[in-house]
Amino acid sequence: MDPMREHAARIFWGKARPGPGAAHDLSAAHAFHPAWAHGLDVAASGRALLRARPRAARALAAGLGVEVPAFEAWWLHLLALHDIGKFSPQFQAKVPALYPAHLPPAPSHPPDPGHPAAGLRLVGGLLMDRSAPSGLMRGWTLRARNALLQPIFGHHGRPVPVPQDWQPEDWRPFFPPAAASAALAYWAAVEAMLPAPDLPAPASAAAKQASWLLAGLTALADWIGSNQAWFPYAAPEADLAAYWDAACRRAEAALREAGLVPARPGPRLAFADLTGLSHPPTAIQAWAETVPLPDGPLLILIEDVTGGGKTEAALMLAHRLLAAGRADGLYLALPTTATANAMVDRVIPYAGRLYEGPARPSLALAHGRAALHPRFRAAAEGFSDAEPGADRGEEPDSGAVATAWLAGESRRALLADLGIGTIDQAVLAVLPNRYGTVRLAGLAGKVLIVDEAHAYDAYVSAELSRLVAFHAAGGGTVVILSATLPSAAKAELVASWRRAVGTAGTGLAKAEYPLATLLVPGEEPVERDLDARGDLCRTLAVTRAPDTETAFARIRAAAEAGACIAWIRNSVDDAVEGAAALRAAGLDPDLFHARFAMGDRLAIEARVRARFGKESPPEGRRGGVLVATQVAESSLDLDFDLMVSDLAPIDSVLQRAGRLWRHAGRPRPIPGPELVVVSPDPAGPVAPDWVSSAFPRAAYVYRDHAILWRTARELAARPAFRVPEDVRPAIEAVFADDEADIPEALLPIHFEALGRAGAERATARGALLDAAAGYWPDQAWPDEGTVPTRLAEESRTLRLARVEAGRLVPWHAEADRRLAWALSEVAVAVRKLRGHVAPASSWHAAVAAARSGWSRFDEAVILLPLEPGPDGTWQGTLVAEDGGSLVLTYGARRGLML
């Protein structure tokens, strides 16, 4: 018998924001979705997720010490109850027209804790006093019970606060008898349809570990089950059993449509078949193809020269784990948006070889501007910036969040079969930002590949160590790639991994380079020194240029000889100035930095790869010059005859040098690869301004000037720099812990930098989640974005607007106006704006008209009207509150200048 057949519980609403195809009159049928129906929608979505992702089901069942069918029945029962708090009068009162007539007026006291907290109190309290309709969690301790109820009721992206002195009766003030009767009638119906097995209490550590994945899958099931396109509003009187069957069918179709059914990995391939490369694998690639990969979580570190094929080696390792059924996908984490964009084209050819069968593997790009990438713009269509739940006083509607979430590549990429993105999108999973657990669920069962692992500051390095720990604790494999990883950074990653898997071990023994290291729980590390790729074993001529004038002369001479040259500068303003000087001398350099509007930056990025990349033709390269900032330093497959670099830390300089003579078989107009470093003399007098006098604009970019001095010293000591023999010794000498060799004048700057790095590391560790603590509200869980992934300099977003016939139009022309504005954005440091953040008053009417279609999330964006200037650039003015003005110029060839 249906316990709800004649019960008023049927008319309690759960969703009341009907879409365009539904009735908008709240008195009409189907103007709301019953709370009972939404509960079954989400349970059906959870069922579909477990069956599409059996690895997750097995991991959770094993962690809780039960068989998969028992775990599934237990979780689906709880999923159906995830929104039982919506039976409270305080929730029902959010839409007065739908308030059940038989309920007493909603109380104003105690304050509404929100329906997740109300539901947790109700279910937890009834389980504590054993008056629940099911025998769920019988005999469990309060903490064990709450550890696994938190992921269910904390489905809005963060745990639900619980009272310190929790009492079984705490739910009663929020559920008067009529509301309690409805909630219990629904629970009894759930018990009849989806009976919960009485599972034994799991070990505390196992429950805490399981809580992370459980929280992510629960939130994902809620998003899927809240999407009206997949689960249309139902009639309150519908038959529950028939509705459940239909909801299960809808859920399976929803997962297919959302791209959330993993593709089937293909069979094991040889390296040549996987990569499509005709040449034999390098030593590191051959190692990746043949090294035994024991069961369990693995940590693999690959250290090899720039251009040595580390990415292909990592993909080979991932392929082997996929083919063996030990992983479902992979995520490639890179340091910048430019490097992530460049990686897309490298990985696409692998997609069809990594997977088989009719289902195409999903590929997604994850960074803040992913939707602007030409390959991924279609995914952004239909994305809504509207705040969910903004009408009728409702709480944010998970259905609206779901639609936006599934269209937003930055988060969806972690659920795609193949994800490529910035490290930021991955480390968000280990920060207490909202819905970080969905990122963890997306990474679960994947091979996590972290490229350019040396490229991060103390703050991000601490985040990376914690991410490695979380992934290892969940049984995942991490592959770390770097050409220049200092031993201290390597040791920190290894120690974090060992703590997570609960194994001790000795320090790593080998200091050879290149080197591959494999760590397995409970076993000694496997360390294998390997040969570098033959054509990359070379001697670089290293020349010091005392000033930019000398560097300028070298660039001119090389260009006249037909060479192609890169000049990497440490600040945008220095790069712009250098490019302008070269143009004045008759050269035509490309300029690449971060202060271009996004549409122009993407075009420049594509042009640079075409002109200087692996497939670039000789005629396009001849005499070509690229002036760039650090955006061209790593992961971009560029190849130059001569490299000129401002002084930077040794790892950055060697990354830049890795763009020298990168591909064999090219005609070269100069006798050998040469690295020219613009640097003051490390053997001369060293004053506190040793760096700032040479680089007044860029002295703040690399704040530890002792590291710069050591770099200059090591390069001067090696005018013939041998690759790979000199790489490790130079790295370790520059990043040594001993300060005895540092000039006295630089010691205060060095100690200040060390203090700052220590503070950044402490800040990160204080914010990061603790895998062993479980999904629990012990620390603040703010909305996503308020705990930063990097301690970067504060910036503001400007949208550039051309003046056309008295109107303001986006700088970048696009039929889709929202996309056009996004492609017209450029970020500027707040300190450079100096309080000038508003257009001149004469533009206020035009600015208001241009902003009329923007969302509330764009309120902080500054609109900059630009008018044609006399020299072909465009000019705009921003004003401060005190009336002062700041003139800005923009040109597609040099970017934004202040």
C-alpha positions in Angstrom: 0.0 0.0 0.0 1.2 3.5 -0.9 1.6 5.4 2.5 1.1 8.6 0.5 -2.0 7.6 -1.5 -4.4 10.0 0.2 -1.8 12.0 2.2 -1.4 15.7 2.1 2.3 15.1 1.7 1.7 15.0 -2.0 1.0 18.7 -2.3 4.2 19.9 -0.6 6.2 21.7 -3.3 9.8 21.0 -4.0 10.5 23.1 -7.1 8.5 26.2 -8.1 10.3 27.8 -10.9 8.7 26.3 -14.1 10.6 26.7 -17.3 9.4 28.5 -20.4 7.3 25.5 -21.4 5.5 25.2 -18.1 2.5 27.0 -16.7 3.5 30.2 -14.9 0.1 30.6 -13.1 0.8 29.2 -9.6 -2.7 28.1 -9.3 -2.4 25.9 -12.4 -1.5 22.2 -12.5 2.2 21.5 -12.8 3.1 25.0 -11.7 5.2 23.2 -9.1 7.1 20.0 -8.8 6.2 18.0 -5.7 8.9 17.5 -3.1 8.4 13.7 -3.2 8.9 13.7 -7.0 12.1 15.7 -6.7 13.4 13.3 -4.1 12.9 10.4 -6.5 14.4 12.3 -9.4 17.6 12.7 -7.5 17.7 9.1 -6.3 17.2 8.0 -9.9 20.0 10.2 -11.0 22.2 8.7 -8.3 21.3 5.2 -9.5 22.2 6.1 -13.1 25.5 7.7 -11.9 26.6 4.5 -10.0 25.7 2.3 -13.0 27.6 4.6 -15.4 30.6 4.8 -13.1 31.0 1.4 -11.5 34.5 2.3 -10.3 33.0 4.9 -8.0 30.4 2.4 -6.7 33.1 -0.2 -6.0 35.3 2.3 -4.2 32.6 3.6 -2.0 31.3 0.1 -1.2 34.8 -1.2 -0.4 35.5 1.8 1.8 32.3 1.2 3.8 33.0 -2.6 4.0 29.9 -3.7 2.1 29.0 -5.2 -1.3 28.0 -2.8 -4.1 24.2 -3.7 -4.2 24.0 -3.0 -0.4 25.8 0.3 -0.8 23.6 1.3 -3.7 20.4 0.5 -1.8 21.6 2.4 1.2 22.7 5.5 -0.8 19.5 5.7 -3.0 17.4 5.6 0.2 19.3 8.5 1.6 19.3 10.4 -1.7 15.5 10.2 -1.8 15.6 12.0 1.6 18.1 14.7 0.7 15.5 17.4 0.5 13.1 16.1 3.2 13.7 19.4 4.9 11.4 21.0 2.3 8.4 19.6 4.2 9.1 22.3 6.9 6.7 25.3 7.0 9.6 27.7 6.7 10.6 26.3 3.3 7.0 26.0 2.1 6.4 29.7 3.0 9.0 30.7 0.4 6.2 30.6 -2.2 3.1 31.8 -0.3 0.7 30.9 -3.1 1.7 27.2 -2.7 1.7 27.1 1.1 -0.3 24.0 2.2 -3.5 25.2 3.7 -3.6 22.7 6.5 -0.2 23.9 7.9 0.0 26.4 10.7 1.6 29.7 9.8 5.4 29.3 9.4 7.1 30.4 12.6 9.6 33.2 12.6 11.5 31.7 15.5 13.7 29.8 15.6 15.3 31.3 12.5 15.1 29.2 9.4 18.3 27.1 9.2 17.6 26.3 5.5 16.1 23.1 4.3 19.3 21.0 4.3 19.9 21.7 8.0 16.2 21.1 8.8 16.4 17.8 6.9 19.6 16.7 8.7 18.0 17.5 12.1 14.9 15.5 11.2 16.6 12.4 9.8 19.4 12.5 12.3 17.1 13.0 15.3 14.7 10.2 14.3 17.6 7.8 13.7 19.0 8.7 17.1 15.7 7.9 19.0 15.0 5.0 16.6 11.6 6.3 15.6 12.5 6.5 11.9 10.5 4.6 9.3 13.6 2.6 8.5 16.3 0.8 10.5 19.0 2.9 8.8 22.4 3.1 10.6 21.2 1.2 13.6 23.8 1.0 16.3 26.1 3.6 14.7 27.7 6.3 16.9 26.5 9.9 16.5 29.7 11.0 14.8 29.8 8.0 12.4 26.2 8.6 11.5 26.7 12.3 10.9 29.9 11.8 8.9 27.8 10.0 6.2 24.6 12.1 6.6 26.7 15.3 5.9 27.4 14.4 2.3 23.6 13.8 1.8 22.3 17.0 3.3 25.3 19.1 2.5 24.4 18.7 -1.2 24.5 22.5 -1.8 28.2 22.4 -2.0 29.3 22.7 1.6 28.6 20.8 4.9 25.6 21.7 7.0 26.3 23.3 10.4 25.3 21.0 13.3 24.7 22.1 16.9 27.4 21.2 19.4 24.9 19.7 21.8 22.8 17.8 19.3 19.6 16.3 20.8 17.2 13.9 19.2 14.3 16.4 19.6 16.1 19.3 17.8 14.0 18.8 14.7 10.6 19.4 16.3 10.6 23.3 16.3 11.0 23.1 12.5 8.3 20.4 11.9 5.0 21.0 13.6 2.7 17.8 13.6 1.2 18.4 10.2 4.6 18.9 8.5 6.2 16.0 10.4 3.3 13.8 9.4 3.9 14.7 5.7 7.7 14.2 6.0 7.2 10.8 7.7 4.6 9.7 5.2 7.1 10.4 2.4 9.9 8.6 4.3 7.7 5.6 4.7 7.0 5.6 1.0 10.7 5.7 0.3 11.2 2.8 2.7 8.6 0.8 0.9 10.0 1.5 -2.6 13.8 1.8 -1.8 14.3 -0.1 1.5 17.6 0.7 3.2 19.7 -2.2 4.4 21.0 -2.1 8.0 24.7 -1.7 7.3 27.4 -2.2 9.9 29.1 0.9 11.1 32.2 1.6 9.1 35.6 2.4 10.7 35.8 6.2 11.4 38.7 6.7 9.0 36.9 4.8 6.2 33.7 6.8 6.7 35.6 10.1 6.6 37.4 9.1 3.4 34.2 8.0 1.7 32.4 11.2 2.7 34.3 13.2 0.1 33.3 11.2 -3.0 29.9 10.7 -1.5 29.4 14.4 -1.2 30.5 15.1 -4.8 28.3 12.4 -6.3 25.3 13.5 -4.2 25.7 17.1 -5.4 26.0 15.9 -9.0 22.9 13.7 -8.6 21.0 16.7 -7.2 22.0 18.9 -10.2 21.0 16.3 -12.7 17.7 15.6 -10.9 16.9 19.3 -10.7 17.1 20.0 -14.5 13.6 20.5 -15.8 14.7 19.6 -19.3 15.3 16.0 -18.0 12.7 15.9 -15.2 9.6 17.9 -16.1 7.2 19.0 -13.3 4.9 16.2 -12.2 1.3 16.0 -11.1 1.0 15.7 -7.3 -1.3 12.7 -7.6 1.0 10.6 -9.8 1.6 7.0 -8.9 4.9 6.8 -7.1 6.0 3.4 -8.4 5.2 4.4 -12.0 7.0 7.7 -11.4 10.1 6.0 -10.1 10.3 3.8 -13.2 10.0 6.8 -15.5 12.5 8.8 -13.4 15.1 6.0 -13.8 14.6 6.1 -17.6 14.9 9.9 -17.6 18.1 9.8 -15.5 19.8 7.4 -17.8 18.9 9.6 -20.8 20.1 12.7 -18.9 23.5 11.2 -18.3 24.0 10.3 -21.9 22.9 13.8 -23.0 25.1 15.5 -20.4 28.2 13.5 -21.5 28.5 11.9 -18.1 28.6 8.3 -19.2 32.3 7.5 -19.5 33.5 6.1 -22.8 35.0 2.6 -22.8 38.8 2.6 -22.8 40.4 0.8 -25.7 42.9 -2.1 -25.7 46.6 -1.7 -24.9 48.6 -0.2 -27.8 52.2 0.1 -28.5 53.7 3.5 -28.2 53.9 4.1 -32.0 50.2 3.1 -32.4 49.1 5.3 -29.5 51.0 8.4 -30.5 51.1 8.0 -34.3 54.8 9.0 -34.2 57.1 7.4 -36.8 60.3 7.8 -34.8 61.3 5.4 -32.0 60.3 6.3 -28.5 62.8 8.2 -26.4 64.2 6.6 -23.3 61.6 8.1 -21.0 58.8 7.1 -23.4 60.2 3.5 -23.6 60.3 3.4 -19.8 56.7 4.5 -19.7 55.7 1.8 -22.1 57.4 -1.0 -20.2 57.8 -0.2 -16.5 55.6 -2.5 -14.3 52.7 -0.6 -12.7 51.7 -2.4 -9.5 48.2 -2.2 -8.2 47.1 0.6 -5.9 47.7 4.4 -5.9 50.9 5.4 -7.7 53.1 8.5 -7.7 55.2 8.8 -10.9 57.7 11.7 -11.4 59.3 12.3 -14.8 62.2 14.7 -14.9 63.6 15.3 -18.4 64.8 18.1 -20.6 62.4 20.5 -22.2 61.2 18.9 -25.5 62.1 15.4 -24.3 58.6 13.9 -24.8 57.4 14.0 -21.2 53.8 14.6 -22.2 53.7 11.6 -24.5 55.3 9.4 -21.8 52.6 10.5 -19.3 49.9 9.8 -21.9 51.4 6.3 -22.4 51.3 5.6 -18.7 47.7 6.9 -18.5 46.8 4.7 -21.5 48.2 1.6 -19.8 46.1 2.2 -16.7 43.0 2.9 -18.8 43.5 -0.3 -20.8 44.0 -2.3 -17.7 40.7 -1.1 -16.2 42.5 0.9 -13.5 41.3 4.3 -14.6 38.5 5.9 -16.5 40.1 9.1 -17.8 42.7 11.7 -17.2 43.1 15.3 -16.3 46.1 17.3 -17.6 46.9 20.2 -15.3 49.0 23.1 -16.6 50.3 26.4 -15.2 48.5 28.9 -17.5 45.6 29.3 -19.8 48.0 29.6 -22.8 49.7 26.3 -22.0 46.3 24.6 -21.5 45.1 26.0 -24.8 48.2 24.7 -26.6 47.8 21.2 -25.0 44.3 20.8 -26.5 45.7 20.3 -30.0 48.3 17.9 -28.8 45.8 15.7 -27.0 43.0 15.6 -29.5 44.6 13.0 -31.7 44.9 10.6 -28.8 41.2 10.7 -27.9 40.1 8.1 -30.4 43.1 5.8 -29.6 42.5 5.9 -25.8 38.9 4.8 -26.1 36.9 2.4 -28.3 33.3 1.7 -29.1 30.5 3.8 -30.4 30.6 6.4 -27.5 33.0 9.2 -28.3 35.1 10.2 -25.4 34.3 13.7 -24.0 37.1 16.3 -24.1 36.8 19.5 -22.1 39.0 22.5 -21.5 39.1 23.9 -17.9 40.1 27.5 -17.2 38.4 30.8 -16.7 38.4 31.6 -20.4 37.7 28.1 -21.8 34.4 29.1 -23.3 36.2 31.6 -25.5 38.5 29.0 -27.1 37.3 28.5 -30.7 36.9 24.7 -30.2 34.8 25.2 -27.1 32.6 28.2 -27.8 29.7 26.0 -28.7 29.6 24.7 -25.2 29.0 28.2 -23.9 25.8 28.7 -25.9 22.8 28.8 -23.7 24.8 29.4 -20.6 22.8 31.6 -18.3 24.4 34.1 -15.9 21.0 34.6 -14.1 21.2 34.1 -10.4 19.2 30.9 -9.7 16.3 31.3 -7.4 16.2 35.1 -7.9 12.5 35.2 -8.4 9.7 34.4 -6.0 12.0 34.5 -3.0 13.1 30.9 -3.4 16.4 29.5 -2.3 18.8 29.0 -5.3 17.4 26.3 -7.5 19.7 23.4 -8.2 18.2 23.0 -11.6 19.4 26.4 -12.7 22.8 25.7 -11.2 22.9 22.4 -13.0 22.3 23.9 -16.4 25.0 26.5 -15.9 27.4 24.0 -14.4 27.1 21.4 -17.2 27.7 24.2 -19.8 30.6 25.7 -17.9 33.7 23.9 -19.1 35.9 24.9 -16.2 34.0 22.5 -13.8 32.6 20.0 -16.4 36.2 19.3 -17.5 36.9 17.4 -14.4 34.0 15.0 -15.2 34.9 14.6 -18.9 36.8 11.6 -20.0 39.7 13.8 -21.0 40.2 17.1 -19.2 42.8 19.7 -20.0 43.1 22.9 -17.9 44.9 24.9 -15.4 46.2 23.6 -12.1 43.7 26.1 -10.5 40.7 24.1 -11.6 42.1 21.0 -9.9 43.3 22.6 -6.7 39.8 24.1 -6.2 38.9 20.5 -5.2 41.0 20.8 -2.0 39.9 24.3 -1.0 36.7 24.9 1.0 35.0 26.5 -1.9 31.5 25.6 -2.8 31.0 22.4 -4.8 34.7 21.5 -4.6 33.6 17.9 -3.9 32.2 17.6 -7.4 35.6 18.4 -8.7 37.0 15.6 -6.4 34.4 13.3 -7.8 35.4 14.2 -11.3 39.0 13.5 -10.6 38.3 10.2 -8.8 39.2 7.3 -11.0 41.3 9.5 -13.3 45.0 9.7 -13.9 46.1 13.2 -12.7 49.0 14.5 -14.8 50.6 17.7 -13.5 52.9 19.4 -16.1 55.5 22.1 -15.4 55.4 21.2 -11.7 58.3 23.5 -11.0 56.4 26.6 -12.1 54.4 27.3 -8.9 55.1 29.6 -6.0 54.9 28.5 -2.3 51.2 29.0 -2.1 50.3 26.9 -5.2 53.0 24.3 -4.3 51.3 23.7 -1.0 47.9 23.3 -2.8 49.5 20.9 -5.2 50.9 18.8 -2.4 47.5 18.6 -0.8 45.9 17.7 -4.1 48.4 14.8 -4.6 47.5 13.6 -1.1 43.7 13.7 -1.7 44.1 11.9 -5.0 46.3 9.2 -3.5 44.0 8.7 -0.6 41.2 8.0 -3.0 43.3 5.4 -4.8 44.3 7.5 -7.8 47.6 7.8 -9.7 49.4 11.1 -10.1 52.1 11.8 -12.7 54.3 14.8 -12.1 56.3 16.3 -15.1 59.1 18.8 -14.9 62.3 19.7 -16.6 63.6 21.7 -13.6 62.1 20.4 -10.4 64.3 21.3 -7.3 64.9 18.4 -4.9 63.2 20.2 -2.1 60.0 20.6 -4.1 60.2 16.9 -5.2 60.7 15.8 -1.6 57.6 17.7 -0.4 55.4 16.0 -3.0 56.8 12.6 -2.1 56.3 13.2 1.6 52.7 14.3 1.1 51.9 11.3 -1.1 53.4 8.9 1.5 51.4 10.4 4.4 48.2 10.0 2.3 48.8 6.3 1.5 50.0 5.6 5.0 53.5 4.4 4.1 56.9 5.3 5.3 60.0 5.3 3.2 63.6 6.4 2.8 64.6 9.5 0.9 65.0 9.3 -2.9 68.5 8.2 -3.6 69.3 9.2 -7.2 70.3 12.7 -8.4 70.9 11.7 -12.0 69.1 13.6 -14.8 66.9 12.7 -16.7 65.2 10.5 -14.1 62.0 8.6 -13.7 60.7 7.7 -10.3 57.8 5.3 -9.4 56.4 5.1 -5.9 54.2 2.3 -4.7 52.7 2.0 -1.2 54.8 -0.2 1.1 57.7 -0.6 -1.4 61.0 1.1 -2.0 61.0 3.7 -4.8 61.9 2.6 -8.3 64.3 5.2 -9.7 65.6 4.9 -13.2 68.2 7.3 -14.7 67.7 7.6 -18.5 69.3 9.1 -21.5 67.9 12.4 -22.9 66.7 12.5 -26.5 69.8 12.5 -28.8 69.2 15.7 -30.6 68.6 17.5 -27.3 71.9 16.4 -25.8 73.8 19.5 -26.7 75.9 22.4 -25.5 74.3 25.8 -25.4 76.5 28.8 -25.8 75.5 31.1 -22.9 76.3 34.8 -23.4 75.7 37.6 -20.9 74.4 40.9 -22.3 75.0 43.7 -19.9 72.0 45.8 -21.0 69.1 45.8 -23.4 71.0 47.8 -26.0 73.4 44.9 -26.4 70.5 42.4 -26.6 68.9 44.6 -29.1 72.0 44.6 -31.3 72.2 40.8 -31.1 68.6 40.4 -32.2 69.0 42.7 -35.2 72.1 40.9 -36.3 70.5 37.5 -36.0 67.4 38.6 -37.8 69.4 40.1 -40.7 71.2 36.7 -40.9 67.7 35.0 -41.4 67.4 33.6 -37.9 64.2 33.5 -35.9 64.6 34.9 -32.4 62.6 35.0 -29.1 63.1 37.8 -26.6 61.5 36.9 -23.3 61.0 39.9 -21.0 59.9 39.9 -17.4 57.2 42.6 -17.5 54.5 43.6 -20.0 55.8 47.2 -20.2 59.3 46.0 -20.9 58.0 43.7 -23.6 56.0 46.5 -25.3 59.0 48.8 -25.1 61.3 46.2 -26.6 58.9 45.5 -29.5 58.6 49.2 -30.2 62.3 49.6 -30.4 62.6 46.7 -32.8 59.9 48.1 -35.0 61.6 51.5 -35.0 64.7 49.7 -36.3 62.8 48.2 -39.2 61.9 44.8 -37.8 58.4 43.4 -37.5 58.2 41.5 -34.3 55.2 39.7 -32.9 54.3 40.8 -29.4 52.7 38.3 -27.0 51.7 39.2 -23.4 48.7 39.0 -21.1 47.4 42.6 -21.5 45.6 42.0 -24.8 41.8 41.7 -25.1 41.0 38.0 -25.0 40.0 37.8 -28.7 43.2 39.5 -29.8 45.3 37.3 -27.4 43.8 34.1 -28.8 44.5 35.2 -32.3 48.1 36.1 -31.4 48.6 32.8 -29.6 47.4 31.0 -32.8 49.7 33.1 -35.0 52.7 32.6 -32.8 52.2 28.8 -32.9 51.8 28.9 -36.6 54.9 31.0 -37.2 57.3 29.5 -34.7 55.8 26.1 -33.8 56.7 22.6 -34.9 55.0 22.8 -38.3 56.1 26.3 -39.1 57.5 26.7 -42.7 61.0 28.1 -43.2 59.9 31.1 -45.1 57.6 32.3 -42.3 60.3 31.8 -39.7 63.1 33.6 -41.6 64.0 36.8 -39.7 61.0 36.5 -37.4 61.1 37.9 -33.9 58.8 37.2 -31.0 58.9 39.5 -28.0 56.9 37.9 -25.2 56.5 37.7 -21.4 56.4 34.5 -19.4 53.3 33.4 -21.4 55.6 31.9 -23.9 57.9 30.3 -21.4 56.6 26.8 -21.0 54.5 24.1 -22.6 54.1 26.0 -25.9 55.8 23.9 -28.6 57.9 26.8 -30.1 61.3 26.6 -31.8 63.8 29.4 -32.2 67.3 29.8 -33.5 68.4 32.3 -30.9 66.9 32.9 -27.4 67.4 36.3 -25.6 66.1 36.4 -22.1 66.0 38.9 -19.3 67.5 37.4 -16.1 65.1 35.1 -14.3 65.4 32.2 -11.9 67.4 29.3 -13.4 64.4 27.1 -13.9 62.6 29.8 -15.9 65.8 30.5 -17.9 66.2 26.8 -18.8 62.5 26.6 -19.7 63.1 29.5 -22.1 66.2 27.8 -23.4 64.2 24.7 -24.1 62.7 26.6 -27.0 66.1 26.7 -28.7 66.7 24.3 -31.7 63.8 22.2 -30.4 63.1 20.3 -33.6 65.8 18.5 -35.6 66.1 18.7 -39.3 65.5 22.5 -39.7 67.9 24.7 -41.6 69.6 27.0 -39.1 71.3 30.2 -40.2 73.5 30.4 -37.2 76.2 27.9 -36.1 74.6 26.6 -32.9 72.0 27.2 -30.2 72.8 30.2 -28.1 71.2 31.7 -25.0 71.7 35.4 -24.5 70.9 36.5 -20.9 70.5 40.2 -20.1 72.0 40.5 -16.7 74.2 42.6 -14.5 77.6 41.1 -13.8 77.5 38.6 -10.9 81.2 38.9 -10.5 81.2 42.7 -10.0 80.1 44.8 -7.0 76.7 43.8 -5.6 74.6 46.5 -4.1 71.0 46.2 -2.8 69.8 47.6 -6.1 71.8 45.0 -8.1 68.5 43.8 -9.8 66.3 46.9 -9.6 68.9 49.2 -11.3 69.0 46.8 -14.3 65.3 46.0 -14.4 63.4 48.9 -12.6 60.0 47.7 -13.8 60.5 43.9 -13.3 62.4 43.9 -10.0 59.1 43.0 -8.2 58.3 40.0 -10.5 61.0 37.8 -9.0 61.3 39.1 -5.5 64.2 36.9 -4.3 67.1 38.7 -5.9 69.6 36.3 -4.3 68.1 33.6 -6.6 68.6 35.9 -9.6 72.2 36.5 -8.5 72.9 32.8 -8.1 71.4 32.2 -11.5 73.6 34.7 -13.1 76.6 33.2 -11.3 75.8 29.7 -12.4 75.3 30.7 -16.0 78.5 32.7 -16.0 80.4 29.7 -14.7 79.0 27.6 -17.6 79.5 29.6 -20.8 79.1 26.2 -22.5 76.1 24.8 -20.8 75.8 21.1 -21.3 72.3 19.6 -21.5 71.5 17.4 -19.7 74.6 17.1 -17.6 74.5 20.7 -16.1 70.8 21.0 -15.5 70.5 19.3 -12.1 73.7 20.8 -10.6 72.7 24.3 -11.7 69.1 23.9 -10.3 70.4 22.6 -7.0 73.1 25.3 -6.7 70.5 28.1 -7.2 67.9 26.7 -4.9 70.3 25.5 -2.1 69.2 26.2 1.5 72.6 27.5 2.6 72.9 31.3 2.5 76.7 31.3 2.9 77.4 32.2 -0.7 74.8 35.0 -1.0 76.3 38.6 -1.2 75.6 40.4 2.1 73.8 43.3 0.3 71.2 40.8 -1.0 70.6 38.9 2.3 67.8 41.2 3.6 65.9 40.9 0.3 66.5 37.1 0.4 65.2 36.7 4.0 62.2 38.9 3.2 61.4 36.7 0.3 61.8 33.5 2.4 59.5 35.0 5.0 56.9 35.9 2.4 57.1 32.3 0.9 56.7 30.8 4.4 53.7 33.0 5.1 52.1 32.0 1.7 52.7 28.4 2.5 51.1 28.8 5.9 48.2 30.7 4.4 47.5 27.9 2.0 47.8 25.1 4.6 45.5 27.0 6.9 42.8 27.1 4.2 43.2 23.7 2.6 40.9 20.8 3.4 42.1 17.8 5.3 41.3 14.5 3.7 41.5 12.6 7.0 38.9 15.0 8.6 36.2 14.1 6.2 33.4 16.3 4.8 32.6 18.2 7.9 31.8 21.8 8.8 34.9 22.4 11.0 36.1 25.3 8.8 34.4 28.0 6.8 33.0 26.9 3.5 32.4 30.2 1.6 31.0 30.5 -1.9 33.3 29.4 -4.7 35.9 32.0 -5.6 36.4 33.5 -2.1 39.3 31.2 -1.2 41.8 32.0 -4.0 43.8 29.3 -5.9 46.7 31.8 -6.1 47.9 34.8 -4.1 48.0 36.9 -7.3 48.1 40.6 -7.4 44.6 42.0 -7.3 43.2 43.0 -10.7 40.1 44.4 -12.3 38.5 43.3 -15.5 38.1 46.0 -18.2 35.8 45.5 -21.2 36.9 47.5 -24.2 34.2 49.3 -26.2 34.6 51.0 -29.6 32.7 54.2 -30.2 30.6 53.7 -33.3 28.0 56.3 -34.3 27.7 57.5 -30.7 27.1 54.0 -29.4 29.5 51.7 -27.5 30.0 48.3 -29.1 32.3 45.4 -28.0 35.9 45.8 -29.2 35.8 42.2 -30.6 33.0 41.8 -33.2 30.9 38.7 -32.7 27.2 38.0 -33.5 26.7 36.7 -30.0 26.9 39.9 -27.9 27.7 38.1 -24.7 30.6 36.3 -26.4 31.7 39.6 -28.0 32.0 41.3 -24.6 33.9 38.4 -23.1 36.4 38.4 -26.0 36.8 42.2 -25.4 38.0 41.7 -21.8 41.5 42.5 -20.4 42.7 42.3 -16.8 44.7 45.2 -15.3 46.4 45.3 -11.9 44.5 47.4 -9.4 47.7 49.3 -8.5 48.1 50.5 -12.1 44.6 51.9 -12.1 45.3 53.9 -9.0 41.6 54.4 -8.2 40.6 55.3 -11.7 37.7 52.9 -12.2 34.8 54.9 -13.9 34.3 56.2 -17.4 34.1 60.0 -17.9 30.7 61.4 -17.1 30.1 62.3 -20.7 29.8 58.6 -21.4 27.4 57.7 -18.6 24.3 57.3 -20.8 26.1 55.3 -23.5 27.8 53.1 -20.8 24.4 52.5 -19.2 22.9 51.4 -22.5 25.8 49.1 -23.3 25.7 47.5 -19.8 21.9 46.9 -20.0 22.3 43.3 -21.1 25.0 42.4 -18.6 24.3 40.1 -15.6 24.7 41.1 -12.0 28.0 39.1 -11.9 29.4 41.8 -14.2 28.8 44.6 -11.8 32.6 44.9 -10.9 33.6 45.0 -14.6 34.8 48.4 -15.8 33.6 49.5 -19.3 36.2 51.5 -21.1 35.0 53.6 -24.1 37.7 53.9 -26.8 37.9 56.5 -29.5 40.3 56.5 -32.5 43.6 58.2 -31.7 45.9 60.1 -34.1 48.5 57.2 -34.3 46.2 54.4 -35.2 45.6 53.4 -31.6 42.4 53.9 -29.6 42.2 56.0 -26.5 39.9 56.1 -23.4 39.8 57.8 -20.1 39.0 56.6 -16.6 38.3 58.9 -13.7 38.8 58.7 -10.0 36.5 59.9 -7.2 38.7 62.9 -6.7 38.3 64.0 -10.3 41.7 62.8 -11.5 41.9 61.1 -14.9 43.9 58.3 -16.4 44.4 57.9 -20.1 44.6 54.4 -21.5 45.5 53.5 -25.1 44.8 50.2 -26.9 46.1 48.7 -30.1 45.8 45.2 -31.5 49.6 45.2 -32.0 50.7 46.3 -28.5 47.8 45.8 -26.2 46.6 48.0 -23.3 48.9 50.8 -22.1 48.3 53.1 -19.1 
